[in-house]
Amino acid sequence: MNYVPESLPDLKAISISNLVAGDIIVNLGTLLEIIENEDSFSLVIDRMEQRQVWNFNKTEELIIKSD
């Protein structure tokens, strides 16, 4: 049986401070909104047909799908 794998999306790690709305965060979903707090970022993400808020330290890096 011949199997042709689907091409994998290009992935890249970026600092959380460089995220923009519309980025697709691997294993989480599409970023809708970024809220900067004193010592963290709150990310509003479209996940499983819900708006979910995830909190991250300002020093984190996340993996996104790049175009």
C-alpha positions as CSV (number, residue, x, y, z in Angstrom):
1,M,0.0,0.0,0.0
2,N,1.4,3.4,-1.0
3,Y,0.9,6.2,1.5
4,V,1.5,9.8,0.6
5,P,1.7,11.9,3.8
6,E,0.1,15.3,3.9
7,S,2.5,18.1,4.1
8,L,3.0,19.4,7.6
9,P,2.5,23.1,8.3
10,D,5.5,25.3,8.9
11,L,5.9,25.9,12.6
12,K,8.0,28.5,14.4
13,A,8.6,29.5,18.0
14,I,8.1,33.1,18.9
15,S,8.1,35.2,22.0
16,I,4.7,35.7,23.4
17,S,5.2,39.5,23.1
18,N,5.3,39.1,19.3
19,L,2.0,37.3,18.9
20,V,-0.8,39.1,17.0
21,A,-4.5,38.4,16.7
22,G,-5.1,35.7,14.0
23,D,-2.0,33.7,14.8
24,I,-2.7,30.0,15.2
25,I,-1.1,28.6,18.3
26,V,-0.2,24.9,18.0
27,N,-2.5,22.7,20.2
28,L,-4.6,25.6,21.3
29,G,-6.2,27.4,18.4
30,T,-6.6,30.8,16.8
31,L,-5.6,33.8,18.8
32,L,-8.5,36.3,19.1
33,E,-7.2,38.8,21.6
34,I,-4.2,39.6,23.8
35,I,-4.5,41.3,27.2
36,E,-1.3,42.5,28.8
37,N,-1.2,42.3,32.6
38,E,1.5,43.5,34.9
39,D,3.4,40.2,34.9
40,S,1.6,38.0,32.3
41,F,-0.3,37.9,29.1
42,S,-3.9,36.6,28.9
43,L,-4.7,35.2,25.5
44,V,-8.3,34.8,24.3
45,I,-8.2,31.7,22.0
46,D,-10.9,30.2,19.8
47,R,-10.8,26.6,20.9
48,M,-13.4,23.8,20.6
49,E,-16.0,26.4,19.4
50,Q,-15.4,28.4,22.7
51,R,-13.6,31.5,23.6
52,Q,-11.1,30.4,26.2
53,V,-8.6,32.5,28.2
54,W,-5.1,31.1,28.8
55,N,-2.5,32.9,30.9
56,F,1.2,32.9,30.2
57,N,4.3,34.5,31.7
58,K,5.7,37.4,29.7
59,T,8.9,35.4,29.1
60,E,7.2,32.4,27.4
61,E,7.7,31.3,23.8
62,L,4.8,29.6,21.9
63,I,4.8,27.5,18.7
64,I,2.6,28.9,15.9
65,K,1.8,27.8,12.4
66,S,3.5,30.1,10.0
67,D,2.3,31.0,6.5
